[in-house]
């Protein structure tokens, strides 16, 4: 089996902050040939070993944008050396982010290139027709996932009124140093849906969360249709995903507190976070993606959503801040997976999509049945009490939204929920607010407290593109306007 890491990464740099990488295209002298479908499978199976190069499983970051996050004064005083200024700019929803690069954007377009490579070249490789068809479908799913998350972060909500607003650069070529101008939002939606439709042709059962499958394809489709408020298709594909894989992790029987590097970490295993198996033992993930963030500080609003007996409270610990830094109040850090969050489509997410769709139809019994399918795994059996039936569609949807927030914190879920719900108007408007300090000339001015507010449907919900994208394309790729 050939060593093929170089072909896609060592020689491939999309919008790298180091411009010299753009001067050297792949050649026979700096890469290995890919000759068979086995070579492509080796690359995709080896995702964790490649994480620092291709970021195959690295997701777009959303955690510091929402009301899941709040940076309290004492915690900032302690952790400021490890919190980059651009992180604070994102946290306060600035119109401009001074950092040149954004690793989640760069990683996403590297993966889009990888998907394009597979789609355009796998037909000429050695291997069966069935294997080639599945690899092409998998490539479409990788591309659809990356584009969907980028759209959620960097574009306005795709309402009918916003169809002509800026979408994404729809990259289909293998010219890795070229990014086309941004399409409009309607064209971006159509492109994502096309890749999902092609991805749904995959004919592989789920064997682990490392690779795409029929279940992960349906789950991604459900997430997409939920975001655009196509509840018929969202319910259809969520139910399809659950029919293919419905494994939940029971926190009473499967999660243990382990001592990991001196920290108490609740997990399903006592493996190193650098091992492949660590990531595959949280069985409710259809397809593994991770968000890296060491500074996940939960807001009081988020913590208040959990009942005292909810075992998900184990994922919020004040131990490190208290023991090492003496912070005794507002000192919680989200530590579910030791600095990473699993953000790919999840079984719990599918149950909650079915629940919301049922609630919107007035079928409150089915709504609660699906919510309880999640919650029964989040409490000790002796402590579990089912929730009461909602009395209205609004109450049913709010119950689901709150449960999504408890189950999927620091992922794209909360950001996408705020955008889609504020656009709709069924629930009360969600207004985000933070008390922090004025940001001046690249510094935090502690003498000048300031409140930052993100109003519903603000243009700030389309976060700025990385400056390197604008600079390296000489402005061909437009920046968001505010």
N, C-alpha and C positions, 0 to 999 in steps of 0.2 A: 504494500500500500504506500502510495507516494506521500511525502511530506509536502502539503500544499498550503501551508500557512502563508507563505510569501506572496502567492499570486493575488490574494485578496487584501492583504494588509500591509506588509512591509513595503510593497510598491504602490499601494493604493491609499491615498490620503485625499479625502474630500474636504475642501475648505479648512485645511489645517492652518493653525496660526503661524506655522513656519512655512513661508512662501517657497523656500527652495524645494520643498517636496513636490510642488506643482511643476517643476522643471524636468522631472524624470518620469517618463512613462514606463510601464512594464516592458520588459524585454526578456529574451531567452537567458540573459546572463544573471537576472536577479529574481527569477521565479521558476517554479516547477510546473510542468504541464498537468492539466486535468484531463484525463482520458476516459474515465468511466463514471457511471453513476455511483459506484462505490466511493470514489474520491469526493464527490459532493456530500455523500452521507457522512464520510469521515469528518468533513469540515463542520457540518451541522451538529453532529453528535458531540463534537469537541468544544462546545460553546463555552463552558466554564473556563477551560484552559486558555481560551482566546479573549476572555472578558476585558483584559487590559489593552487589547489591541483592536478587536473588531466590535466589542461590546454587543455581541449577538443577543444577550439577554438583558442588556441595560435599557431601562425605560426612560421616558421623558419625565422630568421632575415637576411635581405640582405641590408638594407638601407645604412649602412656605408661602403659598399664595392664598390659602383658605383660612376659615375660622377654626379649623382643626389646630392651627398653630398660634401660639402666643409667646413672645419672648419677654419674660419678666426681667426687671432691672437686675436683680441679684444673679440670675442665670446668665444674662448678657455680660455682666461684669466678670464672671468666671470664664465663660466660653468665647468671649470676643476674639481672642487670638486665633481661634479655629473657625471663626465665622467670617468669610470673605465679605468685602464691602458690597460686591454685586449681589450677594445673598440678601443683604439688608435692603438693597435697592428693590429687589423682587418682593421682599416681605412688605415693603411700604408702597408697592405698586407704582414705582417711578416710571415716567414715560421713556426714559433712556437708561440703559444698563451699560455701565462703563467698561465692563469686562469685554475683551476682544472676542473670546471664544465661548462656546457653550457645548460641553461635551455630549449632552444628550441630543442636541441638534446634529452635531457632526456624526455621532454614532448612528443616528437614525438614517441619515443620507448614505452612510457607508453600507448600511443594511439594505437600503433601497437599491444601491448599486449591485450588491450581492444578489438581490432578487432579480434584477434585470439580467445579470450575467446568467443565472440559472435558466430563466425563461427563454433567453435568446440562444443559449448554447447547449442545453442538455440534450436536445434532439439529435445532435451529432456525436454524442458520446456512446461508448459501449454500455450496454445494459438493456433490460427488457423494456418493452413499450409501457407496461404497467408501472414499472419503477420510474420511468421518465415522466409519465403523466402525474404521478403522485408528487414528484419533486417540483414540477411546474406548478401544481396546485399549492404546494407548501410555500413556494416563492411568492405567489400571489397573496397568501395569507400574511407572510412576513411584511410585505410591502403595504398591505391594507392596514395592518396594525400600526406600523410606524406612521403612516400618513394620518390615520385617525387621531392618534395622540398628539401629533404635531398640530393638526387642525384645531383640536380642543384647546391647545395652549396658545397658539399664535394667531388664531383667526376669531372673528366675531362669531356669535351663535348663528348657525346656518338657517335662519328664518327666511320666509319668502321675501321679506323686505330687504334682506342683506345679500341676496343672490349675486349682486354685482360688486360686492365688497371684495377685498383682496383675499384670495385663497392661498394655496401652496404652489411651489414650483413643481410641476408634474414632470419628473425626470424619468425618461424611458431609455435614454441612450447609455452607452458604456464609456462615454467621454467623461472620465472622472473629474476633470478640472473645469467642467462646464455645467452651470446650473441655469436653466431657462428662467425667463421672467415669470412672475407669479400669475397663475390663472385666476379667474374669479372664483368665488366661493361655491357657486352652483356647479361649475366645471369640476372643482375639487371633490364635491360630494359625489358626482356621477363617476369620477375616476375611482374613488374609494369603493363605491358600491360594485363597480365592475370587478375590481380585484377580489372583493368578498365573494361575488358570484362565481368567479373562476376558482377561488379557493374551496368553495363548497363541493367541488368535483372530486376532492381528495377521497381516497378509498382505503384509509388506514384506521385501525382501531387504536385507541390510546393504550400505549404500553408504559409510558412514563410522561412526566410533564416537560420533558426536554424538547420534544418534537411535536409538530402539528399532527392533527388527527381529525376524523370526522366530528368528534366532540368539540375540539377546540375551534374548528371552523364554524360550527353552529353557535358556539358561545360568543365568538367575535361578532358574528352577524347579529346576535341578540343585543350585544352592547351597542353596536352601531345604530340599530333601529330604535333602541330605547333613547339614545341621545337625540335623534331627530324626531322623536315623538310619533313614530310609526308603531303604535302599540299592537296592532294585529301581527305584524312580522316579528316584533320583539318577543311577544308571547310564543309564537310559533317556534322560533329558533331556540328560545330558552328551554321550552319543553323538549325539543329535539335533543338539545345538549344533555339534559337531565336523563333522557331515555338511554343515552349512550354512556354516561358516567355521572354518578350521583354520590360518590364517596365524600363524606364529611369527616373532619377530624373532631372526635369527641374530647373536649378539653378535660373532662373529669378523669377519663381512663387512659388517654394517649399523650397528654402533656405533662412533663416533669420539670421541676426547677433544677437546672444544672449549674455548677460552678464553672464558668467559662472565662479564663484569664482573670480570675478574681471578681467577676461579676455574676450576679444571679440572672440566669437566662432561662426563661420558660421555653421548652422546645419538645419536639417529638423524638429527638435523638440527642446523643452526647458526642456528635461528630464535630470536626473542625468546620468552621464556616467557609474554609477554602476547599472543602471536599465536594465532589459531585453529589454524593449521596445526601449531604446536608440539605440540599435544595430540592431533592426529589421525595422527601419523606412527608411533606405537607400535601397530602394526597388530593386535596380539593382543587388544586390548580389544574386547569385544562392544558395550559401552555405557559411555561415559566418565563416571566419577565420580572426584573428586580429594579427598584429605585434605590440608589445609594444616597444616604443622608445621615450623618452622625448627629445632627442637631434637630431632632424631631421633638420639640417641646409642646406638649398638649395644652390647649386652652382650657380654662375653667369650664367654659361652655361645653366642650367635648367631654371632659371628665364627668360632668354632671349628668350626662345621658346614661351612664352606666349605673345599674343598681349595685348596692354593696356586695351582693352575692354573685354578681356576674364574674365568671372566671377570666374574662378578657381584661379585667383589672390587673391581672398578673403581668400584662405587657407594659404597664406603666410603672416605672420604678424610680424612686428618689434616692436609691441606695448610693449610687456613685457620687452624686452631687453632695449628699449629706456626709458621707465618710471622708471623701477626699477634699472637699471644698467647704464643708460646714454650712451649706445652704439647707435650711430647714423648712422653708415655705416655698410653695410654687416651684418645687425642684424636680418635678417628674420628667422623665425622658421615655419616649416610646422605644422599647427594646425588643420587639417581637422576634426579630431575626438578627440581632447584633449589628445594627447599623444599616441594614437593608430592609426593604419592604417588598413583599411579593405583590405584584400589581397586575399580573396577567388575568385573563378571564377565569372565574372561580365558581365552584358549585354553589356556594352561598349567594353569590351575585345572581346566578340564574334563578334560584328560588325566589329571590327578592324582586327580580324582574317579573316573574309570573305573578307574584303577590301584588305588585303595583298595577299590573294590567287588569287583574281580577278586581281590585279595589276600584279602579276607574270605571269598570263595568257594573259596579254595585254588588258584585258577588263577594260579600264580606267574609263569608265562611271560607271560601277558597283562598282569599287574601290571607286570612290569619293562619290557615293550615300551612301555607308556604312560609310565612314568617316563623311559625313555630318549628318548622323543619330545620331552621337555622338555630333558633334559640335553645332548643332542647339539647343541643350539643355545646352550649356555652355556660351551662349551670350544672352544679352537682345535682343529681336526681332528687336528693332530699330537699333541695332548696328551690326546685323549679315550680313556678306557678304560671300557667298559661295566661296570656293577656286577654282582656275583654274584647268583644267584637266592637268595631267602630260603628258610629251612628250615622256617618255621612261619607261621601266620596272624599271630601277634603280631609277628614280625620283619617281615613284609611291610607291615603297617599302620604300624609304626614308621618304615620306610624312606620311605613316602609322607608321613607327617606331617613328617619331617625335611625332605623335599624341598619340601613346601608352605611350610615356614618359611623355607627359603633363597630361594624364588621370590617369596613374598608378604609380606615383612616390613613391619611398621608399618601393616598394614591390619587389617580385622576378622578376617582368617583365623586368626591365632594365638589371639586371644581366644575365638573360637567353637570352635576345636579343643580348647582347654583345657577349656571348659565341657562340650562333648559327650563328650570322652574320659574326663574324670573321672567323669561321670555313668554311663558304661558299665562301666568296670572292666577292659577287655581289656588296656590298657597299664598300666604302673606309674603310681601317682598322681603328678600334676604339682603340686608345691608351689612357689609363687612366694615369693621372699625378696629383700629389699633391705636393705642397710646404709645408713642415712642419718642424720638428726638428728631430735630431738624438735621437733614443731611446737607453738608456744605463742603464743596471742593474736595470731595473724596473722603470726608471725615464725618464722624457722628458728633454733633454739637450737644454735649450733655447739659449745657446751660440753657438750651432752648427746647423745652418739651413741645411736642406737636402731635396732634391727632390726625390720623390718616383714615379716610373714609372711601370705600368703594361702593358707589351707588349701583342699583340694579341696571343692567344693560349699558353700563359705562363702556366707552371704547377701550378703556384700560383692560377689559376682559380679553382683548387680543394683545398678548404680551409681545414686547419688542423682539424682533429677530436679532441674532448675534451680529455685532458690528462687522465681524470678519466677512459675513455673507454679503453685506452691502459693499464693503471695501473691495473685496476680491472680484466682484462682478461689476465694479465701476458704476454702481447704482442701477444696473439692469434689474436686479432684484430689489423691489421697493421696500422701504421700511414702513411699518404701520404708522398711521397718523392719529393724532389725539387732539 
